[in-house]
């Protein structure tokens, strides 16, 4: 029976010849890019609108989870809300696709010349950045993520992201009205 196992071909053992075909790219790596012919302001405005609506949705989920006492989810969603607003700002103010990063202060650096935040708000972005991992992963938190956040901390996060998101949205609206 051992010799049979060695000789049997498995599906993944089959050699597939790809002469003349395009190399396979995983759909997970697909990045939607605006073709040059469609790079009009209305196309970018639609993209910006989607990012901002998604940011608003993340804020709603953060508030709902605060009420449900899921403080780690509240923390995560506050991070997501700021990240999405900043990515909308990159599109609106820099006219390019945002970088695929989750570091909030680095995202802010992309638009810091156009969006003014206080030094305290900038420091808060640095503080909030690890929440992306700590709120979800046991190895990042060193404990269960649900035990890493208190109601007071989650409320503070939610309270501090609102003026940041408002400043970003205000600047985007100013840019779009020009």
C-alpha positions as CSV (number, residue, x, y, z in Angstrom):
1,X,0.0,0.0,0.0
2,X,2.9,2.4,0.6
3,X,4.1,2.0,-2.9
4,X,0.6,2.8,-4.3
5,X,0.6,6.1,-2.3
6,X,4.0,7.1,-3.8
7,X,2.9,6.4,-7.3
8,X,-0.6,8.0,-7.1
9,X,-0.8,11.4,-8.6
10,X,-2.5,14.1,-6.7
11,X,-4.3,17.0,-8.3
12,X,-1.6,19.4,-7.2
13,X,1.1,17.1,-8.8
14,X,-0.2,17.6,-12.3
15,X,2.0,19.8,-14.4
16,X,0.1,22.4,-16.3
17,X,1.8,24.0,-19.3
18,X,1.0,27.6,-19.8
19,X,2.4,28.4,-23.1
20,X,1.2,31.8,-24.3
21,X,-1.2,32.5,-21.5
22,X,-1.1,35.3,-19.0
23,X,0.3,34.3,-15.6
24,X,-2.4,33.7,-13.0
25,X,-3.0,36.4,-10.5
26,X,-5.0,35.8,-7.4
27,X,-8.2,37.8,-7.1
28,X,-7.1,38.6,-3.5
29,X,-4.3,40.7,-5.0
30,X,-6.6,42.5,-7.4
31,X,-6.4,46.3,-7.0
32,X,-9.0,48.3,-8.6
33,X,-7.3,51.1,-10.6
34,X,-9.0,53.9,-12.4
35,X,-8.1,53.7,-16.0
36,X,-6.4,56.8,-17.4
37,X,-9.4,57.4,-19.7
38,X,-11.8,57.5,-16.8
39,X,-9.7,59.5,-14.4
40,X,-12.3,62.3,-14.3
41,X,-13.2,64.1,-11.2
42,X,-16.7,62.4,-11.1
43,X,-15.0,59.0,-10.9
44,X,-12.8,60.1,-8.1
45,X,-15.7,61.7,-6.3
46,X,-17.6,58.4,-6.3
47,X,-14.5,56.7,-4.8
48,X,-14.2,59.4,-2.2
49,X,-17.9,59.1,-1.4
50,X,-17.6,55.4,-0.8
51,X,-14.6,55.8,1.5
52,X,-16.5,58.4,3.6
53,X,-19.7,56.4,3.7
54,X,-17.6,53.4,4.9
55,X,-16.0,55.6,7.5
56,X,-19.5,56.7,8.7
57,X,-20.5,53.0,8.8
58,X,-17.5,52.2,10.9
59,X,-18.4,54.9,13.4
60,X,-22.0,53.6,13.6
61,X,-20.6,50.1,14.3
62,X,-18.3,51.6,16.9
63,X,-21.2,53.3,18.7
64,X,-23.4,50.2,18.5
65,X,-20.6,48.0,20.0
66,X,-20.0,50.5,22.7
67,X,-23.6,50.1,23.7
68,X,-23.2,46.3,23.5
69,X,-20.1,46.5,25.7
70,X,-17.9,45.1,23.0
71,X,-15.2,47.6,23.7
72,X,-12.5,46.0,21.7
73,X,-14.7,46.2,18.6
74,X,-15.4,49.8,19.4
75,X,-11.7,50.5,19.5
76,X,-11.1,48.6,16.2
77,X,-14.0,50.4,14.4
78,X,-12.8,53.9,15.6
79,X,-9.4,53.0,14.0
80,X,-11.1,52.0,10.8
81,X,-13.3,55.1,10.7
82,X,-10.2,57.4,10.9
83,X,-8.3,55.2,8.4
84,X,-11.1,55.3,5.8
85,X,-11.5,59.1,6.2
86,X,-7.8,59.6,5.7
87,X,-7.8,57.4,2.7
88,X,-10.7,59.4,1.2
89,X,-8.6,62.5,1.9
90,X,-5.6,61.1,0.0
91,X,-7.8,60.5,-3.0
92,X,-9.6,63.9,-2.8
93,X,-6.5,66.0,-2.1
94,X,-3.7,64.1,-3.7
95,X,-5.6,62.6,-6.6
96,X,-4.1,59.2,-6.2
97,X,-5.0,55.9,-4.7
98,X,-4.2,55.7,-0.9
99,X,-1.4,53.5,0.3
100,X,-2.3,50.1,1.6
101,X,-1.2,50.7,5.1
102,X,-3.0,50.9,8.5
103,X,-0.6,53.3,10.2
104,X,-2.7,56.3,10.9
105,X,0.1,58.9,11.3
106,X,1.7,57.8,8.1
107,X,-1.7,58.2,6.3
108,X,-2.0,61.6,7.8
109,X,1.5,62.5,6.6
110,X,0.2,62.0,3.1
111,X,-2.3,64.9,3.6
112,X,-0.8,66.9,6.4
113,X,-0.1,69.9,4.2
114,X,-3.8,70.1,3.3
115,X,-5.5,68.9,6.5
116,X,-4.5,70.6,9.8
117,X,-4.7,68.7,13.0
118,X,-3.5,69.7,16.4
119,X,-0.4,68.2,17.9
120,X,-2.6,66.3,20.4
121,X,-4.7,64.9,17.5
122,X,-1.5,63.8,15.7
123,X,-0.3,62.1,18.9
124,X,-3.7,60.4,19.2
125,X,-3.3,58.9,15.7
126,X,0.0,57.4,16.9
127,X,-1.7,56.1,20.0
128,X,-4.7,54.7,18.1
129,X,-2.6,52.9,15.4
130,X,-1.8,49.7,17.4
131,X,-5.5,49.2,18.0
132,X,-5.7,47.8,14.5
133,X,-4.0,44.6,15.8
134,X,-4.4,44.7,19.6
135,X,-8.2,44.8,19.3
136,X,-8.2,41.6,17.3
137,X,-5.3,39.4,18.0
138,X,-4.4,37.6,21.2
139,X,-0.7,37.6,20.5
140,X,-0.7,41.4,19.9
141,X,-2.7,42.1,23.0
142,X,-1.0,39.5,25.2
143,X,-4.5,38.6,26.4
144,X,-8.0,38.3,25.0
145,X,-8.7,41.4,23.0
146,X,-12.0,41.9,24.8
147,X,-10.1,42.3,28.1
148,X,-7.6,44.8,26.7
149,X,-10.2,47.7,26.4
150,X,-12.4,49.3,29.0
151,X,-15.5,51.3,28.5
152,X,-13.7,54.5,29.5
153,X,-10.9,53.8,26.9
154,X,-13.4,53.0,24.2
155,X,-15.4,56.1,24.9
156,X,-12.2,58.2,24.8
157,X,-11.3,56.7,21.5
158,X,-14.7,57.5,20.0
159,X,-14.7,61.0,21.5
160,X,-11.2,61.7,20.0
161,X,-11.8,60.4,16.5
162,X,-14.9,62.6,15.9
163,X,-13.0,65.9,15.6
164,X,-10.3,64.3,13.4
165,X,-12.8,62.9,11.0
166,X,-14.8,66.1,11.0
167,X,-11.6,68.1,10.1
168,X,-10.8,65.6,7.3
169,X,-14.3,65.7,5.9
170,X,-14.4,69.5,6.1
171,X,-11.2,69.8,4.0
172,X,-12.5,67.3,1.5
173,X,-15.7,69.3,1.0
174,X,-13.7,72.5,0.6
175,X,-11.7,70.8,-2.1
176,X,-14.7,69.4,-3.9
177,X,-16.5,72.8,-3.9
178,X,-13.7,74.5,-5.8
